[in-house]
Amino acid sequence: MSTQKLTFKKCRDLILGIFLLALSVVYIIFARQIQTRPKMTPTYANAQVLPTLLGILLAILSAALIYQGIRSFKKDDGTAVKKMSKVDLVSVVLTFAAMCLYIVILPKFGFILSTVVFLFAQITILAPKEKRNLPLFAIVAVIFTIIAFIAFRIGLSQMLPRGPIEALLGY
């Protein structure tokens, strides 16, 4: 057995995967506690379905990250671990800030307006500077928001935060 010095950089996928797996289990437990209206909606379309599916997806991805962390740790050949670039760090911080802003504005401005703004900001943050196409990003954000709104509000009969646009639409 080789003597490897354990560092966070070598174990970060493993540590993050374990943390996210634990978080997904807690998330699924809370998702299953969401109150539903069984007489108004069928069982396949209650308020627990999507959060539970998202929790399961997070658990699966966490397990894959754990596997990747174990695999990369075992085949460590002493090469230097790639440092996080300044651009990556700025993207992470801006993504976190955008999510926090989305949470804050969602109750006041409603699902449609908040989601369009969030998606546009997020796509812009993640796109490389040389490939930014703001009109295309705006169109994608609007179309995806409309599809999500129709799927949740009409298809699954779920209430979404109301804002000025939802009031104009009568939803």
Secondary structure, DSSP 8 states (H G I E B T S, - for coil): -------HHHHHHHHHHHHHHHHHHHHHHHHTT----TTTS-GGGSTTHHHHHHHHHHHHHHHHHHHHHHHHHHT--S-------HHHHHHHHHHHHHHHHHHHHHHHHHHHHHHHHHHHHHHHHHS-GGG--HHHHHHHHHHHHHHHHIIIIIIS-------HHHHHHT-
